[in-house]
């Protein structure tokens, strides 16, 4: 039997839902505005990507192959060792943008590549900051956003900003942010995040191992056997399937040829990934001894911040980011020993594209450690 109280209760619940939707709109509008602002700043840092554009390296080769043999075929056959799904998706998006604006996939392709690259990098930065919304204050979010947008890239900035082929180096950072967002979503939203993670797996194989490590720590932190398959089953299945498909190709090719020069390991493992983004103007004054000292001090400070941090999402985010940074530095040292040829001295910063992800993770770890110590 209906009571007189039911209609007001239903009306009140409807009003509450509408108010919740209204509160969400400014947040999404803010994210959109921040993305646009970050893209504009990236353009200001590398304006020639639009003012004097030219498809760079594999960007042009892969677009030609995609238009000639089909994008799905290119998605599988772009590289012999691993897949580059995100890169191919961005190139396809650039051809569609050129098609819409000019009626041809090639007429405005150089400008479209720069535009897509700027917005892709801007989206990455905003997703990273948004993933920490519940863990750090607004001031810290603004500082982190400015750090990531204005971070020095070194002498290779021209091949980083305004190009699509380097996006894979960012993906360990994106995977870290998506794992945080995933832990706070349910239902179809969590499944959508996991599908984006699948794209990371099929672009940068390191994301498979990192997400496996982070997922294992997440399971240990909140061990509930009955809920394991329901909450973690899809990501576990995607990770295992990705590993079975991707890793055999990668292991067959192996690491890049070349040997690690003895005088370069400190620069590749410590100085360039950790110290350069924090002290770019003093990088040229470093020596192996001072780089080791500063790297050890910074690492000890981060470890101390993690030890004193109270249990919670901020502590886990700091731990996972530090583990991801360590793994990324070690993988660069092992898988790309040929970089040591150009990193025997501190006179120049070397090829910056190989250190984009580790440099951004360094900034994230630094800010999280500061936030822990501030509290």
Buried (B, 14 or more C-beta within 10 A) or exposed (E): EEEEEEEEEEEEEEEEEEEEEEEEEEEEEEBEEBBBBBBEBBBEBBEEBBEEBEBBEBBBEBBEBBBEEEBEEBBEEBBEBBBBBBBBBBBBBBBEBBBEEBEEBBEBBBBBBBBBBBBBBBBBBBBBBBBBBEBBEEEBBEBBBEBBBEBBBBEBBBBBBBBBBBBBBBBBBBBBBBBBBBBEBEEEEBEEBBEBBBBBBBBBBBBBBBBBBBBEBBBEEEEEEEEEEEBBEBBBEBBEEBBEEBBEBBEEEEBEEEEBBEEBBBBBBBBBBBBBBBBBEEBEEBEBEBBBEBBEEBBEBBBEBBEEBEEEEBBBBBBBBBBBBBBBBEBBBEBBBBBBEBBEEBEEBBBBBBBBBBBBBBBBBBBBBBBBEEE
